[in-house]
Amino acid sequence: MSVQLPSAVLAAAEHGGSGASPLVTNLALVVLAGLVGYAVISKVPNTLHTPLMSGTNAIHGIVVLGGLLLLATGSDLGVVTQIILFVALVFGVVNVIGGFVVTDRMLEMFKAKPKAQVEATPDETKQVSR
């Protein structure tokens, strides 16, 4: 069984693309990724938020390391690109640190609190019994 492709699709494939500018394609990808991300995250229950956040922080840490390597070895990058990359790295590092702080605070909520052992002195027991 053969599938007949429309002539516009064949013409676009022959010319190496869809004809849309890279800016429009990249913007469409960002919008679609945002919509899919929102749809996925909005369905996550609160009990799974902390483990997912920890995993995301680990992945974002790897992304920050990649950005540092690119900044260190990318000598052919323009000055404007290096500045944008540096600002993105600063925001990424702040995000990773903030994520670990929030994750740590949330995990503290699940730890059992030690029971305070209050020993009454003999003077306090006399006051209570009166």
C-alpha positions as CSV (number, residue, x, y, z in Angstrom):
1,M,0.0,0.0,0.0
2,S,1.6,3.3,-1.0
3,V,0.8,6.7,0.5
4,Q,0.4,9.6,-1.9
5,L,1.9,12.8,-0.5
6,P,0.5,16.1,-1.5
7,S,2.7,18.0,-4.1
8,A,3.3,20.9,-1.6
9,V,4.9,18.5,0.9
10,L,7.1,17.0,-1.9
11,A,8.1,20.4,-3.1
12,A,9.0,21.5,0.4
13,A,11.1,18.3,1.0
14,E,13.0,18.9,-2.2
15,H,13.9,22.5,-1.2
16,G,15.1,21.4,2.2
17,G,12.4,22.7,4.5
18,S,8.9,23.8,5.0
19,G,9.5,27.3,3.7
20,A,8.9,28.9,7.2
21,S,11.6,31.0,8.6
22,P,13.7,29.5,11.4
23,L,12.3,32.2,13.8
24,V,8.7,31.1,13.2
25,T,9.6,27.5,13.6
26,N,11.5,28.1,16.9
27,L,8.7,30.2,18.3
28,A,6.2,27.5,17.4
29,L,8.4,25.0,19.2
30,V,8.7,27.2,22.3
31,V,4.9,27.7,22.4
32,L,4.1,24.0,21.9
33,A,6.7,23.0,24.6
34,G,5.2,25.5,27.0
35,L,1.7,24.2,26.4
36,V,2.7,20.5,26.8
37,G,4.7,21.4,29.9
38,Y,1.8,23.2,31.5
39,A,-0.6,20.3,30.6
40,V,1.8,17.7,32.2
41,I,2.8,19.7,35.3
42,S,-0.8,20.7,36.1
43,K,-1.8,17.1,36.5
44,V,1.0,16.2,38.9
45,P,-0.3,15.6,42.5
46,N,1.3,17.5,45.3
47,T,2.9,14.4,46.8
48,L,5.0,13.9,43.6
49,H,6.1,17.5,43.4
50,T,9.3,17.0,45.5
51,P,10.7,14.0,43.8
52,L,10.0,15.5,40.3
53,M,11.6,18.8,41.4
54,S,14.7,16.9,42.6
55,G,15.0,15.1,39.3
56,T,14.5,18.4,37.4
57,N,17.2,20.1,39.4
58,A,19.7,17.3,38.6
59,I,18.9,17.7,34.9
60,H,19.1,21.5,35.1
61,G,22.5,21.1,36.8
62,I,23.7,19.2,33.7
63,V,22.4,21.9,31.5
64,V,24.3,24.5,33.5
65,L,27.5,22.5,33.1
66,G,27.0,22.3,29.4
67,G,26.5,26.1,29.3
68,L,29.7,26.6,31.3
69,L,31.6,24.4,28.8
70,L,30.1,26.3,25.9
71,L,31.0,29.6,27.4
72,A,34.6,28.4,28.2
73,T,35.3,26.8,24.8
74,G,33.1,28.9,22.5
75,S,35.7,31.4,21.4
76,D,33.9,32.0,18.0
77,L,30.8,33.2,19.8
78,G,30.0,36.8,19.5
79,V,30.1,39.2,22.5
80,V,26.3,39.6,22.6
81,T,25.9,35.8,22.5
82,Q,28.4,35.4,25.4
83,I,26.5,38.0,27.5
84,I,23.2,36.3,26.8
85,L,24.7,32.9,27.7
86,F,26.2,34.3,30.9
87,V,22.9,35.8,32.0
88,A,21.2,32.5,31.2
89,L,23.8,30.6,33.3
90,V,23.2,33.0,36.2
91,F,19.5,32.4,36.1
92,G,20.0,28.6,35.7
93,V,22.3,28.5,38.8
94,V,19.8,30.5,40.8
95,N,17.1,28.1,39.7
96,V,19.1,25.1,40.7
97,I,20.1,26.5,44.1
98,G,16.5,27.7,44.8
99,G,15.1,24.3,43.7
100,F,17.4,22.4,46.1
101,V,16.5,24.8,49.0
102,V,12.8,24.4,48.3
103,T,13.2,20.6,48.0
104,D,15.1,20.5,51.3
105,R,12.4,22.5,53.1
106,M,9.6,20.2,51.7
107,L,11.5,17.1,52.8
108,E,11.9,18.6,56.3
109,M,8.1,18.6,56.5
110,F,8.0,14.8,56.1
111,K,10.6,14.0,58.8
112,A,9.4,12.9,62.2
113,K,10.0,15.5,64.8
114,P,11.8,14.3,67.9
115,K,9.5,14.2,71.0
116,A,10.7,16.7,73.6
117,Q,11.4,14.9,76.8
118,V,10.6,17.3,79.5
119,E,11.6,16.1,82.9
120,A,9.9,17.8,85.8
121,T,12.0,18.9,88.7
122,P,10.9,18.1,92.2
123,D,9.8,21.7,92.7
124,E,7.5,21.6,89.7
125,T,5.9,18.4,90.8
126,K,5.0,19.9,94.1
127,Q,3.5,22.9,92.4
128,V,1.4,20.7,90.1
129,S,0.1,18.6,93.0
130,R,-1.2,21.5,95.0
